Amino acid sequence: MENDEIMAKIDQNIAEVRKEIAQAQNASPFQKEVTLMAVTKTVDVDRINHAIDTCGIRCIGENRVQELCEKYPLLHLDGVSVHLIGSLQSNKVKYIIDKVDMIHSLDSLSLAKEIHRQAQKHNRTMDCLIEINIGREPSKGGILPEEAELLAFYDAVTEAAPAVRIRGLMTIAPNTGDHDAYLHYFSQTKSLFDMLCENRLSKRNDVKPVLSMGMSGSYREAILCGSDIVRIGSKIFGARVYPDKQNPVAGAR
């Protein structure tokens, strides 16, 4: 496919996603504003910048620290929010602490402490979402969806890592492809989110709560259940093509 065709397809895809987001918003009982995050894992810089410059994307999410660091100087990020949405190892926090506006994958106290330590070096507070393993899948990160465990984790992070500002929750639902299953998992996560808001976040005047759930195959269900951010990758940029490991940002210029 020629470059012009690729960019035209991105235009078409984003317009379609926005239309479907609007439809889901209208059908949702929550009637919330929804942020469209373009997930840029394996996506080259030219396509990302096209989505930003031509299509008005104002929020992007990267999964991998190395990939984010390589692309970052080449991206057109004026007015764009950058989020780290993949699993994050403590020893890599230092590479992204000055590059991202939010981390979606907080799931351990040790990680929170390192984010706190690195954020202090940059005289900033880092917004984070607690990752919930809503499907209790051994292969995924996140804390288990138990109210007591969530509140205990929130309190521990707040006590030990004050430069970490917990804004809410993120989840990745099991990839069932089933409409009712997605509604089940997202409704469970929304209930946990509401509980966290009522018991902790509502007591702070510096926090606007955020619920991040829904991906390319499940964002309609997520919006119906009250998501604030949907994370869309392949539905915008097409199926992922994993580049040569020696050139992880192929096409960047």
MIDOSE-1310 file (N, C-alpha, C; in nm, 2 decimals, decimal comma, always signed):
residues 253
mend	+0,09/-0,12/+0,00/+0,00/+0,00/+0,00/+0,09/+0,12/+0,00; +0,06/+0,22/-0,09/+0,13/+0,34/-0,10/+0,11/+0,43/+0,03; +0,21/+0,52/+0,05/+0,20/+0,60/+0,17/+0,07/+0,68/+0,18; +0,03/+0,74/+0,07/-0,09/+0,82/+0,07/-0,21/+0,74/+0,11
eima	-0,21/+0,62/+0,06/-0,32/+0,53/+0,09/-0,32/+0,49/+0,24; -0,20/+0,47/+0,29/-0,19/+0,44/+0,44/-0,25/+0,55/+0,52; -0,21/+0,67/+0,49/-0,25/+0,79/+0,57/-0,41/+0,81/+0,55; -0,46/+0,79/+0,43/-0,60/+0,80/+0,40/-0,68/+0,70/+0,48
kidq	-0,62/+0,58/+0,50/-0,69/+0,47/+0,57/-0,69/+0,51/+0,72; -0,58/+0,57/+0,77/-0,58/+0,62/+0,91/-0,69/+0,72/+0,93; -0,70/+0,82/+0,84/-0,81/+0,92/+0,85/-0,94/+0,85/+0,86; -0,97/+0,76/+0,77/-1,10/+0,69/+0,77/-1,12/+0,61/+0,90
niae	-1,02/+0,54/+0,95/-1,03/+0,46/+1,07/-1,06/+0,55/+1,19; -0,99/+0,66/+1,20/-1,02/+0,75/+1,32/-1,16/+0,81/+1,31; -1,20/+0,85/+1,19/-1,34/+0,90/+1,18/-1,44/+0,80/+1,22; -1,42/+0,67/+1,18/-1,51/+0,56/+1,21/-1,51/+0,54/+1,36
vrke	-1,39/+0,53/+1,42/-1,38/+0,51/+1,57/-1,45/+0,62/+1,64; -1,43/+0,75/+1,60/-1,50/+0,86/+1,67/-1,65/+0,85/+1,66; -1,70/+0,81/+1,54/-1,84/+0,79/+1,52/-1,89/+0,68/+1,62; -1,82/+0,57/+1,63/-1,87/+0,46/+1,72/-1,86/+0,50/+1,86
iaqa	-1,76/+0,58/+1,90/-1,75/+0,63/+2,04/-1,87/+0,72/+2,07; -1,90/+0,81/+1,98/-2,02/+0,89/+2,00/-2,15/+0,81/+2,01; -2,16/+0,71/+1,93/-2,28/+0,63/+1,94/-2,29/+0,56/+2,08; -2,17/+0,51/+2,12/-2,17/+0,44/+2,25/-2,19/+0,54/+2,37
qnas	-2,14/+0,66/+2,36/-2,16/+0,76/+2,46/-2,31/+0,79/+2,47; -2,38/+0,80/+2,36/-2,52/+0,83/+2,36/-2,60/+0,72/+2,42; -2,55/+0,59/+2,40/-2,62/+0,48/+2,45/-2,59/+0,45/+2,60; -2,48/+0,51/+2,65/-2,44/+0,48/+2,78/-2,52/+0,56/+2,89
pfqk	-2,55/+0,49/+3,00/-2,62/+0,57/+3,11/-2,53/+0,67/+3,18; -2,40/+0,67/+3,15/-2,31/+0,76/+3,22/-2,29/+0,89/+3,15; -2,31/+0,90/+3,02/-2,30/+1,02/+2,94/-2,17/+1,10/+2,97; -2,06/+1,03/+2,97/-1,93/+1,09/+3,00/-1,85/+1,13/+2,88
evtl	-1,77/+1,23/+2,89/-1,67/+1,25/+2,79/-1,57/+1,14/+2,78; -1,53/+1,10/+2,67/-1,44/+0,99/+2,65/-1,32/+1,03/+2,57; -1,20/+1,01/+2,63/-1,08/+1,04/+2,56/-1,04/+0,92/+2,47; -1,01/+0,95/+2,34/-0,96/+0,85/+2,25/-0,81/+0,86/+2,25
mavt	-0,75/+0,75/+2,30/-0,61/+0,73/+2,30/-0,57/+0,65/+2,18; -0,47/+0,70/+2,10/-0,42/+0,62/+1,99/-0,30/+0,54/+2,05; -0,31/+0,41/+2,04/-0,20/+0,32/+2,09/-0,10/+0,30/+1,98; +0,02/+0,33/+2,01/+0,12/+0,34/+1,90/+0,23/+0,24/+1,90
ktvd	+0,20/+0,13/+1,97/+0,30/+0,01/+1,97/+0,32/-0,04/+1,83; +0,45/-0,04/+1,79/+0,50/-0,08/+1,66/+0,46/+0,01/+1,55; +0,40/+0,13/+1,58/+0,36/+0,22/+1,47/+0,47/+0,32/+1,45; +0,51/+0,34/+1,32/+0,62/+0,43/+1,29/+0,58/+0,58/+1,31
vdri	+0,68/+0,66/+1,33/+0,67/+0,80/+1,36/+0,58/+0,87/+1,26; +0,60/+0,85/+1,13/+0,52/+0,92/+1,03/+0,37/+0,90/+1,05; +0,33/+0,78/+1,08/+0,19/+0,75/+1,10/+0,13/+0,81/+1,22; +0,22/+0,81/+1,33/+0,17/+0,87/+1,45/+0,16/+1,02/+1,43
nhai	+0,26/+1,09/+1,37/+0,25/+1,23/+1,35/+0,13/+1,27/+1,26; +0,10/+1,18/+1,16/-0,02/+1,21/+1,08/-0,14/+1,21/+1,16; -0,16/+1,11/+1,25/-0,27/+1,10/+1,34/-0,29/+1,23/+1,42; -0,17/+1,28/+1,47/-0,17/+1,40/+1,55/-0,20/+1,52/+1,47
dtcg	-0,12/+1,54/+1,36/-0,13/+1,67/+1,29/-0,26/+1,68/+1,20; -0,30/+1,57/+1,14/-0,41/+1,57/+1,04/-0,54/+1,53/+1,11; -0,54/+1,44/+1,20/-0,66/+1,39/+1,26/-0,69/+1,44/+1,39; -0,61/+1,52/+1,45/-0,64/+1,58/+1,58/-0,63/+1,49/+1,70
irci	-0,55/+1,38/+1,69/-0,53/+1,30/+1,81/-0,45/+1,37/+1,91; -0,50/+1,37/+2,04/-0,44/+1,45/+2,14/-0,40/+1,36/+2,26; -0,40/+1,23/+2,24/-0,36/+1,14/+2,35/-0,30/+1,02/+2,28; -0,18/+0,98/+2,31/-0,11/+0,86/+2,26/-0,07/+0,78/+2,38
genr	-0,06/+0,64/+2,35/-0,02/+0,55/+2,45/+0,09/+0,46/+2,40; +0,20/+0,44/+2,47/+0,30/+0,35/+2,43/+0,31/+0,24/+2,53; +0,34/+0,12/+2,48/+0,36/+0,00/+2,57/+0,50/-0,02/+2,62; +0,59/+0,01/+2,54/+0,73/-0,02/+2,57/+0,82/+0,10/+2,59
vqel	+0,90/+0,09/+2,69/+0,99/+0,20/+2,73/+1,09/+0,23/+2,62; +1,15/+0,13/+2,57/+1,26/+0,15/+2,47/+1,19/+0,22/+2,34; +1,08/+0,17/+2,30/+1,02/+0,22/+2,18/+0,97/+0,37/+2,20; +0,92/+0,40/+2,32/+0,88/+0,54/+2,35/+1,00/+0,63/+2,35
ceky	+1,11/+0,59/+2,41/+1,23/+0,67/+2,41/+1,29/+0,69/+2,27; +1,28/+0,60/+2,18/+1,34/+0,61/+2,05/+1,25/+0,70/+1,97; +1,12/+0,69/+1,98/+1,03/+0,78/+1,90/+1,02/+0,92/+1,96; +1,03/+0,93/+2,08/+0,99/+1,06/+2,15/+1,05/+1,18/+2,09
pllh	+1,17/+1,19/+2,06/+1,23/+1,32/+2,00/+1,17/+1,35/+1,86; +1,11/+1,25/+1,80/+1,06/+1,27/+1,66/+0,91/+1,30/+1,65; +0,85/+1,29/+1,76/+0,70/+1,31/+1,76/+0,66/+1,45/+1,78; +0,55/+1,49/+1,72/+0,49/+1,62/+1,73/+0,40/+1,63/+1,85
ldgv	+0,45/+1,66/+1,96/+0,38/+1,64/+2,09/+0,32/+1,77/+2,15; +0,33/+1,88/+2,08/+0,27/+2,00/+2,13/+0,12/+1,98/+2,15; +0,07/+1,99/+2,28/-0,07/+1,98/+2,31/-0,11/+1,83/+2,31; -0,02/+1,74/+2,31/-0,05/+1,59/+2,31/-0,01/+1,53/+2,44
svhl	-0,10/+1,45/+2,50/-0,07/+1,38/+2,63/-0,01/+1,25/+2,59; +0,10/+1,21/+2,66/+0,16/+1,08/+2,64/+0,15/+0,99/+2,76; +0,10/+0,87/+2,74/+0,08/+0,78/+2,85/+0,16/+0,65/+2,83; +0,21/+0,60/+2,93/+0,28/+0,47/+2,93/+0,18/+0,36/+2,98
igsl	+0,14/+0,27/+2,89/+0,03/+0,18/+2,92/+0,07/+0,04/+2,94; +0,19/+0,01/+2,90/+0,24/-0,13/+2,92/+0,30/-0,16/+3,06; +0,33/-0,28/+3,08/+0,40/-0,31/+3,21/+0,53/-0,24/+3,22; +0,56/-0,20/+3,34/+0,68/-0,11/+3,36/+0,76/-0,17/+3,47
qsnk	+0,89/-0,20/+3,44/+0,99/-0,25/+3,54/+1,05/-0,13/+3,61; +1,07/-0,15/+3,74/+1,13/-0,04/+3,82/+1,26/+0,02/+3,76; +1,34/-0,06/+3,71/+1,47/-0,01/+3,66/+1,46/+0,07/+3,53; +1,34/+0,08/+3,47/+1,32/+0,16/+3,35/+1,24/+0,29/+3,37
vkyi	+1,20/+0,31/+3,50/+1,12/+0,43/+3,53/+1,19/+0,55/+3,49; +1,32/+0,55/+3,52/+1,41/+0,67/+3,50/+1,41/+0,72/+3,36; +1,38/+0,63/+3,26/+1,39/+0,67/+3,12/+1,26/+0,74/+3,07; +1,15/+0,72/+3,14/+1,03/+0,78/+3,09/+0,96/+0,88/+3,19
idkv	+1,02/+0,90/+3,31/+0,96/+0,98/+3,41/+0,94/+1,13/+3,36; +1,03/+1,17/+3,27/+1,02/+1,31/+3,22/+0,95/+1,32/+3,08; +0,89/+1,20/+3,04/+0,84/+1,20/+2,90/+0,68/+1,17/+2,90; +0,63/+1,12/+3,01/+0,49/+1,08/+3,01/+0,41/+1,16/+3,11
dmih	+0,28/+1,17/+3,08/+0,19/+1,24/+3,16/+0,11/+1,15/+3,26; +0,11/+1,02/+3,23/+0,04/+0,93/+3,31/+0,10/+0,79/+3,29; +0,10/+0,71/+3,40/+0,14/+0,57/+3,39/+0,02/+0,49/+3,43; -0,02/+0,39/+3,34/-0,14/+0,32/+3,36/-0,13/+0,18/+3,43
slds	+0,00/+0,14/+3,46/+0,02/+0,01/+3,49/+0,09/-0,01/+3,63; +0,04/+0,08/+3,73/+0,09/+0,07/+3,86/+0,03/-0,06/+3,93; +0,12/-0,15/+3,97/+0,07/-0,28/+4,03/+0,15/-0,33/+4,15; +0,25/-0,25/+4,19/+0,33/-0,30/+4,31/+0,38/-0,18/+4,38
lsla	+0,40/-0,20/+4,51/+0,45/-0,09/+4,60/+0,60/-0,06/+4,56; +0,68/-0,16/+4,52/+0,81/-0,13/+4,48/+0,82/-0,04/+4,36; +0,73/-0,06/+4,26/+0,72/+0,02/+4,14/+0,68/+0,17/+4,18; +0,58/+0,18/+4,27/+0,54/+0,31/+4,32/+0,65/+0,38/+4,39
keih	+0,73/+0,32/+4,47/+0,84/+0,38/+4,53/+0,95/+0,43/+4,43; +0,97/+0,36/+4,33/+1,07/+0,40/+4,23/+1,01/+0,52/+4,15; +0,89/+0,51/+4,11/+0,83/+0,63/+4,04/+0,84/+0,75/+4,13; +0,81/+0,74/+4,26/+0,82/+0,85/+4,36/+0,97/+0,90/+4,36
rqaq	+1,06/+0,81/+4,36/+1,20/+0,85/+4,37/+1,24/+0,93/+4,25; +1,21/+0,88/+4,13/+1,24/+0,95/+4,00/+1,16/+1,08/+3,98; +1,04/+1,08/+4,02/+0,96/+1,20/+4,01/+1,01/+1,31/+4,10; +1,06/+1,28/+4,22/+1,12/+1,38/+4,30/+1,24/+1,44/+4,24
khnr	+1,32/+1,36/+4,16/+1,44/+1,42/+4,09/+1,40/+1,52/+3,99; +1,28/+1,51/+3,94/+1,23/+1,61/+3,84/+1,13/+1,71/+3,89; +1,12/+1,71/+4,03/+1,03/+1,80/+4,10/+0,89/+1,80/+4,04; +0,84/+1,68/+4,03/+0,70/+1,66/+3,97/+0,63/+1,55/+4,05
tmdc	+0,50/+1,56/+4,03/+0,41/+1,45/+4,08/+0,36/+1,37/+3,96; +0,37/+1,24/+3,96/+0,34/+1,15/+3,85/+0,20/+1,09/+3,87; +0,11/+1,12/+3,78/-0,02/+1,06/+3,78/-0,01/+0,92/+3,74; -0,08/+0,83/+3,81/-0,08/+0,69/+3,78/-0,22/+0,63/+3,80
liei	-0,24/+0,52/+3,73/-0,36/+0,44/+3,75/-0,32/+0,30/+3,80; -0,40/+0,25/+3,89/-0,37/+0,12/+3,95/-0,43/+0,02/+3,84; -0,34/-0,08/+3,80/-0,39/-0,18/+3,71/-0,46/-0,29/+3,79; -0,58/-0,32/+3,74/-0,66/-0,43/+3,80/-0,66/-0,55/+3,71
nigr	-0,63/-0,66/+3,76/-0,63/-0,79/+3,68/-0,77/-0,84/+3,69; -0,87/-0,79/+3,62/-1,01/-0,81/+3,64/-1,04/-0,96/+3,60; -0,97/-1,02/+3,52/-1,00/-1,16/+3,48/-0,92/-1,26/+3,56; -0,84/-1,21/+3,66/-0,75/-1,29/+3,74/-0,67/-1,39/+3,66
epsk	-0,61/-1,33/+3,55/-0,53/-1,41/+3,46/-0,38/-1,41/+3,50; -0,32/-1,53/+3,52/-0,18/-1,54/+3,57/-0,08/-1,47/+3,48; -0,12/-1,46/+3,35/-0,02/-1,40/+3,25/-0,02/-1,25/+3,25; -0,11/-1,19/+3,33/-0,12/-1,04/+3,32/-0,08/-0,98/+3,46
ggil	-0,04/-0,86/+3,45/-0,01/-0,78/+3,57/-0,14/-0,73/+3,63; -0,12/-0,65/+3,74/-0,23/-0,59/+3,81/-0,26/-0,66/+3,94; -0,33/-0,58/+4,02/-0,37/-0,64/+4,15/-0,51/-0,71/+4,13; -0,54/-0,80/+4,22/-0,66/-0,87/+4,21/-0,78/-0,78/+4,24
peea	-0,90/-0,81/+4,18/-1,01/-0,72/+4,20/-1,09/-0,74/+4,33; -1,02/-0,71/+4,44/-1,08/-0,73/+4,57/-1,08/-0,59/+4,63; -1,20/-0,54/+4,69/-1,21/-0,41/+4,75/-1,10/-0,39/+4,86; -1,09/-0,48/+4,95/-1,00/-0,46/+5,06/-0,85/-0,45/+5,01
ella	-0,82/-0,53/+4,91/-0,68/-0,53/+4,85/-0,66/-0,40/+4,78; -0,75/-0,35/+4,71/-0,74/-0,22/+4,64/-0,72/-0,11/+4,74; -0,80/-0,10/+4,84/-0,79/+0,01/+4,93/-0,66/+0,00/+5,01; -0,62/-0,12/+5,05/-0,49/-0,14/+5,12/-0,37/-0,09/+5,03
fyda	-0,38/-0,13/+4,90/-0,27/-0,09/+4,81/-0,27/+0,06/+4,79; -0,39/+0,12/+4,77/-0,39/+0,27/+4,76/-0,33/+0,34/+4,88; -0,37/+0,29/+5,00/-0,31/+0,35/+5,12/-0,16/+0,33/+5,13; -0,11/+0,22/+5,10/+0,03/+0,19/+5,11/+0,11/+0,28/+5,01
vtea	+0,06/+0,30/+4,89/+0,12/+0,38/+4,79/+0,12/+0,53/+4,84; +0,01/+0,57/+4,89/-0,01/+0,71/+4,93/+0,09/+0,74/+5,05; +0,10/+0,64/+5,13/+0,19/+0,66/+5,25/+0,34/+0,66/+5,21; +0,38/+0,57/+5,12/+0,52/+0,54/+5,09/+0,57/+0,62/+4,97
apav	+0,48/+0,67/+4,89/+0,52/+0,73/+4,76/+0,44/+0,86/+4,73; +0,45/+0,96/+4,81/+0,36/+1,08/+4,79/+0,38/+1,15/+4,66; +0,49/+1,13/+4,59/+0,50/+1,19/+4,45/+0,42/+1,11/+4,35; +0,36/+1,00/+4,39/+0,27/+0,93/+4,30/+0,13/+0,97/+4,33
rirg	+0,06/+1,02/+4,23/-0,08/+1,06/+4,25/-0,17/+0,96/+4,18; -0,24/+0,88/+4,26/-0,33/+0,78/+4,20/-0,46/+0,85/+4,15; -0,48/+0,83/+4,02/-0,60/+0,90/+3,96/-0,72/+0,81/+3,94; -0,69/+0,67/+3,95/-0,80/+0,58/+3,92/-0,75/+0,44/+3,88
lmti	-0,82/+0,38/+3,79/-0,80/+0,24/+3,76/-0,78/+0,22/+3,61; -0,70/+0,12/+3,58/-0,69/+0,07/+3,44/-0,71/-0,08/+3,44; -0,78/-0,14/+3,34/-0,79/-0,28/+3,33/-0,78/-0,32/+3,18; -0,73/-0,45/+3,16/-0,73/-0,51/+3,03/-0,82/-0,64/+3,05
apnt	-0,94/-0,63/+2,99/-1,03/-0,74/+3,00/-0,98/-0,87/+2,92; -1,01/-0,99/+2,97/-0,97/-1,11/+2,89/-1,03/-1,10/+2,75; -0,94/-1,14/+2,66/-0,98/-1,12/+2,51/-1,07/-1,23/+2,47; -1,20/-1,22/+2,51/-1,30/-1,32/+2,48/-1,37/-1,30/+2,35
gdhd	-1,37/-1,17/+2,31/-1,45/-1,14/+2,19/-1,60/-1,14/+2,21; -1,64/-1,16/+2,34/-1,78/-1,18/+2,37/-1,84/-1,05/+2,43; -1,94/-1,00/+2,37/-2,00/-0,88/+2,42/-2,04/-0,88/+2,57; -2,11/-0,99/+2,61/-2,16/-1,00/+2,74/-2,05/-1,01/+2,84
aylh	-1,94/-1,09/+2,80/-1,83/-1,10/+2,89/-1,76/-0,97/+2,91; -1,74/-0,89/+2,81/-1,68/-0,76/+2,82/-1,76/-0,67/+2,92; -1,89/-0,67/+2,90/-1,98/-0,60/+2,99/-1,96/-0,64/+3,13; -1,95/-0,77/+3,15/-1,93/-0,82/+3,29/-1,80/-0,77/+3,35
yfsq	-1,69/-0,79/+3,28/-1,56/-0,75/+3,34/-1,56/-0,59/+3,36; -1,61/-0,52/+3,26/-1,60/-0,37/+3,27/-1,69/-0,32/+3,38; -1,81/-0,38/+3,40/-1,90/-0,34/+3,51/-1,83/-0,37/+3,64; -1,77/-0,48/+3,65/-1,69/-0,51/+3,78/-1,59/-0,41/+3,81
tksl	-1,51/-0,37/+3,70/-1,41/-0,27/+3,72/-1,47/-0,13/+3,76; -1,58/-0,10/+3,69/-1,65/+0,03/+3,73/-1,69/+0,03/+3,87; -1,74/-0,08/+3,92/-1,78/-0,09/+4,06/-1,66/-0,07/+4,16; -1,55/-0,13/+4,12/-1,43/-0,10/+4,20/-1,39/+0,04/+4,20
fdml	-1,40/+0,10/+4,08/-1,36/+0,24/+4,06/-1,45/+0,33/+4,14; -1,58/+0,31/+4,14/-1,67/+0,39/+4,22/-1,64/+0,37/+4,37; -1,61/+0,25/+4,41/-1,57/+0,23/+4,55/-1,45/+0,31/+4,59; -1,35/+0,31/+4,50/-1,23/+0,38/+4,53/-1,25/+0,53/+4,53
cenr	-1,33/+0,58/+4,44/-1,37/+0,72/+4,44/-1,44/+0,76/+4,57; -1,54/+0,68/+4,61/-1,61/+0,71/+4,73/-1,53/+0,71/+4,85; -1,44/+0,61/+4,86/-1,37/+0,60/+4,99/-1,23/+0,67/+4,99; -1,18/+0,71/+4,88/-1,05/+0,77/+4,88/-1,04/+0,89/+4,79
lskr	-1,07/+0,88/+4,66/-1,04/+0,99/+4,57/-1,12/+1,11/+4,59; -1,25/+1,09/+4,64/-1,34/+1,20/+4,66/-1,29/+1,29/+4,77; -1,20/+1,24/+4,86/-1,15/+1,31/+4,97/-1,04/+1,40/+4,93; -0,99/+1,40/+4,81/-0,88/+1,48/+4,76/-0,93/+1,58/+4,66
ndvk	-0,88/+1,71/+4,67/-0,92/+1,81/+4,58/-0,83/+1,83/+4,46; -0,73/+1,74/+4,46/-0,63/+1,76/+4,35/-0,64/+1,64/+4,25; -0,75/+1,57/+4,25/-0,76/+1,45/+4,17/-0,89/+1,45/+4,09; -0,88/+1,44/+3,96/-0,99/+1,42/+3,87/-0,99/+1,27/+3,84
pvls	-1,08/+1,19/+3,89/-1,07/+1,04/+3,87/-1,08/+1,00/+3,72; -1,00/+0,89/+3,69/-0,99/+0,84/+3,56/-1,01/+0,69/+3,56; -1,09/+0,64/+3,47/-1,11/+0,50/+3,45/-1,07/+0,46/+3,30; -0,97/+0,39/+3,29/-0,91/+0,35/+3,16/-0,94/+0,20/+3,13
mgms	-1,03/+0,18/+3,03/-1,07/+0,04/+2,99/-1,13/+0,05/+2,86; -1,10/-0,06/+2,78/-1,15/-0,08/+2,65/-1,04/-0,06/+2,54; -1,04/-0,16/+2,45/-0,94/-0,16/+2,35/-1,01/-0,17/+2,21; -0,94/-0,20/+2,11/-1,00/-0,20/+1,97/-1,12/-0,29/+1,96
gsyr	-1,11/-0,41/+2,03/-1,22/-0,50/+2,02/-1,33/-0,49/+2,13; -1,31/-0,39/+2,22/-1,40/-0,38/+2,33/-1,44/-0,24/+2,38; -1,40/-0,14/+2,30/-1,42/-0,01/+2,35/-1,57/+0,04/+2,36; -1,65/-0,02/+2,28/-1,79/+0,01/+2,28/-1,85/-0,03/+2,42
eail	-1,82/-0,16/+2,46/-1,87/-0,21/+2,59/-1,81/-0,13/+2,70; -1,68/-0,09/+2,69/-1,62/-0,01/+2,80/-1,69/+0,12/+2,82; -1,72/+0,19/+2,71/-1,79/+0,32/+2,72/-1,93/+0,30/+2,78; -2,00/+0,19/+2,74/-2,13/+0,16/+2,80/-2,12/+0,14/+2,96
cgsd	-2,00/+0,10/+3,00/-1,98/+0,07/+3,14/-1,91/+0,19/+3,22; -1,89/+0,30/+3,15/-1,84/+0,42/+3,21/-1,69/+0,45/+3,20; -1,63/+0,40/+3,10/-1,48/+0,43/+3,08/-1,46/+0,58/+3,04; -1,35/+0,63/+3,09/-1,31/+0,77/+3,05/-1,21/+0,77/+2,94
ivri	-1,13/+0,67/+2,93/-1,02/+0,66/+2,83/-1,04/+0,52/+2,76; -1,04/+0,52/+2,62/-1,03/+0,40/+2,55/-0,90/+0,40/+2,47; -0,84/+0,28/+2,47/-0,70/+0,27/+2,41/-0,71/+0,19/+2,28; -0,70/+0,26/+2,17/-0,73/+0,20/+2,04/-0,60/+0,20/+1,96
gski	-0,56/+0,08/+1,92/-0,44/+0,07/+1,83/-0,47/+0,02/+1,70; -0,50/-0,11/+1,68/-0,51/-0,17/+1,55/-0,63/-0,12/+1,48; -0,74/-0,08/+1,55/-0,85/-0,02/+1,48/-0,82/+0,11/+1,41; -0,71/+0,18/+1,46/-0,67/+0,30/+1,39/-0,56/+0,27/+1,29
fgar	-0,46/+0,20/+1,33/-0,34/+0,19/+1,25/-0,33/+0,06/+1,17; -0,43/-0,03/+1,19/-0,42/-0,16/+1,13/-0,35/-0,26/+1,21; -0,35/-0,38/+1,16/-0,28/-0,49/+1,23/-0,13/-0,46/+1,26; -0,09/-0,49/+1,37/+0,05/-0,46/+1,41/+0,15/-0,54/+1,32
vypd	+0,25/-0,47/+1,27/+0,36/-0,54/+1,20/+0,49/-0,52/+1,28; +0,54/-0,63/+1,34/+0,65/-0,62/+1,43/+0,78/-0,60/+1,34; +0,85/-0,49/+1,36/+0,97/-0,46/+1,28/+1,09/-0,54/+1,33; +1,19/-0,53/+1,25/+1,32/-0,60/+1,28/+1,36/-0,55/+1,42
kqnp	+1,41/-0,64/+1,50/+1,45/-0,60/+1,64/+1,57/-0,50/+1,63; +1,64/-0,50/+1,52/+1,75/-0,41/+1,51/+1,70/-0,27/+1,47; +1,58/-0,26/+1,43/+1,53/-0,13/+1,39/+1,38/-0,11/+1,43; +1,36/-0,09/+1,56/+1,23/-0,10/+1,62/+1,14/+0,02/+1,59
vaga	+1,20/+0,12/+1,52/+1,12/+0,24/+1,48/+1,13/+0,25/+1,33; +1,12/+0,14/+1,26/+1,13/+0,15/+1,12/+1,04/+0,25/+1,06; +1,09/+0,33/+0,96/+1,01/+0,43/+0,90/+1,02/+0,56/+0,96; +1,08/+0,58/+1,08/+1,09/+0,71/+1,14/+1,19/+0,79/+1,07
r	+1,15/+0,92/+1,05/+1,24/+1,02/+0,99/+1,19/+1,16/+1,03
